[in-house]
């Protein structure tokens, strides 16, 4: 059985060798996660349209004056009266509602694609960075390892199905969703080592590794609450400089322990 203090001690010891690279990796992931996750604000460019004055062959130079001073106000009054009428208001509301709904659907699809095709592979790259730095010097470029031509689609597929299964369980009740989240906790690290492993095998292996360790892993997460609170009090600065790298390094140590237990057959067989 693993001990939280031992994991943290090893994480801090290893983190000294690549501290600033770890800070950079966590910061890059955080920026991408927020930037791509909130990439819904479209910058609307306003264009000033100028009224073109045309003079006909008959030399009527007052035509543009008549259009601007008489016709346009009449059209504006007609449009306003139509919009504020009962029929016009209903049509206007329907058009606006449809436009907003369409924009919301498109925005949700775009954000989902960005999450699955960019954020998730980088998340696997971050797991690879922290795990490999335990034993060898690995650069910040490890973040992009999942974008390899052969590994990209399998990683995207597995991460998508992991999120989809957790979502389905969360629809039933919150607690089953949380349990499934912990069951699939090691998916990132398994993909970091075996990006071409079939999805079903990855999910089954993660469940097997977390068998009997979900509660202890939850307690491990809660042990960082004090650091997270201090991070909130420092407007996230402490999270960037210490808490996030510390948590990721500890999680990498946990993966190593659980993997060794599976390999040696000493994994816990508890229900939870």
N, C-alpha and C positions, 0 to 999 in steps of 0.2 A: 504494500500500500504506500502510495506516495504522500509526502508531507509538504504542505504549502510553503513553509519556511525554506525548505531545501530548494524547491523550484525557484523561489524568488532570489535566494542567495546565488544560485548558479546563473540566473538571468542577469543579475547585476554585475557579476564577475565577467561574463561574456560581453555584456553591453559596453564595458569600458574600452574594448578593442575596436568598436565601430560606432561609438556614440553619435558623432555628428552625422554620419551617414544614415543612422537610424532616425535621427530627428528629421533629416531631409526627406526620407522615404515617407514617414508618417505625415509630414507637412504636405508633400505632393499629393498623397492620397486624399487627405482632408480637403485640400483646395479643389481637386478634381471632383470629389464626391459632392461638395456643395455647389460648385460651378455647374456641373452637368445635371445635378439633381434639381436645380432651380433655374434651369435654362429656359424658363418659360416667358421671360419678359422680353417681348419683341420690341425693338426700337423702331417706332413708327416715324418715318421721315415725312415732314410736312412740306408740301410744295405749294408755292404761291402761283396761282394761275392768273395770268393777265388777260384782260378782255381785248380782243383784237378788233380794231376799228377798220371796217372795210368801206371803201367808197366804190359805188357801182360805176358802170360806164356812163350813166346818166349824170354823174357829177353831183349826186345828192350827198353833200358832206354832213347833213344833219341826221343821217340814218343811224350812226353809232350813238349819237346823243339820244335819239328816240329809244333805242334798245336799252340803254343803260338807265335812262331817267324814267321811262314809262313801262316798258315790257318786263324788265327784270323785277321791279317791285310787284307787278301784277302776278307774275309767276310765283314769287315768294309768298305773297298773300294767299294764293290758291293752295300751295303746298302746306302752309301752316294751318289753313282751315281744314284741309283734308286730314292732316295728321291728328289734329285735336278733335276731329269728329269721332263719333262712336265707331264707325266702320274703319276709318283711317287709323284710329288708335289701336284697334284690334289687329289690323294688318301689320302696323308698325311694330307692335309688341311681339307678334309672331315671328317677324323677320329677325328682330334683334335677338329673341330667345334662340331661334335656330342657329344664328351666327355664333352666339356665345357657346351653345352646345357643341357645334362643329369645331370651334376653336379649342374647346376643352378636350374633346376626343383626340384631335390631332396632337395637342400638347402632351396628353397622357401617353400616346403611342411613341412620340419622339423621346420623351423622358425614359420610357421603358426600354426602348432600343439602346439609348445611351448607357443606361444602367447595365444591361445584359451584355452589350458588345464592347464596352470600354471599362466601366467601373469594376465589374466582376472579374474580368481577366487581370486587371491591375491588382485587385485584392488577392488573387492567387499569387501574383508576382511578389506581393509584399510578404505573404506567408513563406514563399521560397527564399526571399532575402533574409528574413530572420532565422529561418531554420538552417540555411547553409552557412550563415555567419557564425554558427556555433562551432564549426570545425574548420572553416576556411574563409579567407578574405573575399567578400563578395561586394561588388559595387552597387551603386544606386540603380544602374541600368538593369538589374535583375527584376525590377518592377515590370519590365516589358517582355519578360521571357515567354509569357503565355500567348503573345502575339506571333509566335513562330507559326509558319504556314501550316505545319502538320498538327500542331497542338491546339490551335485557336478554336476550331469548331467543337472538338470534344470537350474542351474546358467550358465554352459557352453553353453547350447542351447540358452538361452536368450541373453547372451553377444555376441554370434556369430551372431545371427539374427540382433541385434542392429547394429553391425559393417557392416553387409552385406547390410542392408537397407541404411545406410549412404553412403556406397560405391556406390550403384546403383544411388542414387540421385546426388552424386558428379560427376558421369559419364555424367550426363545431363549438369550441370553447377556447378561452384564452389559455388555460392551463395546458391542454394537449398541444397547443401551438408552441408554448414555451418548452415543453418536453421534447418535441420534435426538433426544435432549434438546437437543443443540447445534444440530441442524438446525432445530428449532422454537423456538429461543431468541428470535427477534424477533416471535413471534406476539402477545405482550402489546402491543408498540408498534404493530404493524400495526392491531390492533383499536382501540387508542387513537385512531388517526387515521381508521380506516375501520371502525367497529363493525358496519356493515351489509354488509360485504364477505362473499360466500359463503365457507363454510368451506374448500372445496377451494382456492380462490384464495389465501386467507390462508396455508394450509400450504405451497402451492407457492411463493408469494412468499418466505416465510421460508426455505425450502430454497434458493431461488435466491440470496437475500441472503447466506446463510451458506456458499455454495459457495466453497471455498478459504480460508475464514476460521475453520473450526471449531478447528483446532489453535491458531492464534494467540489465539482467544477463550479457549480453555482455559488458555493461558499467562497471559493477562490476569487470569483468575480466580485463578490460583495466585499472582500478584503481590500479592494482598491477604492472603496467608496470614499474614504477619507481623502485620498489623493484627488479623486474626481471633484470633491467638494472644494478643496483648495484651488483646483484648476478653475472652477467656476468663479471663485472669489478673485482670481487674478485675470479674469476675462479670457480664459483659455490659454494664457501664456504658459502656465505650468504644465498643462496637458500636452502642449506641443513640445516643450523642452524636456519633459520627464515622464509624465504619466502614460501617455500613449506608447512611447518606445518600451517603457518598463513592462506594460501589460502584454505587448506583442512578444517581447523576449521571453516572458514567463510562459505564455501560451505555447511558444515553440518548445520550451523545456517540457511542458506537459505532454505535447505530442510525442516527443522522444521517449518519455517514460511509458506512455500507453502503447506505443509501437513495440517497444522491447517486451512488454508484458504479453502482447499478442504473439510475438515471435517465440518467446520462451514458454508460452502456455500458462502463464501465472496470472492472467487477467481475472478480475473479480467476476463472479457469476451471480451477483446480487440482482434483484429485480430492478432496482433503480440506481 
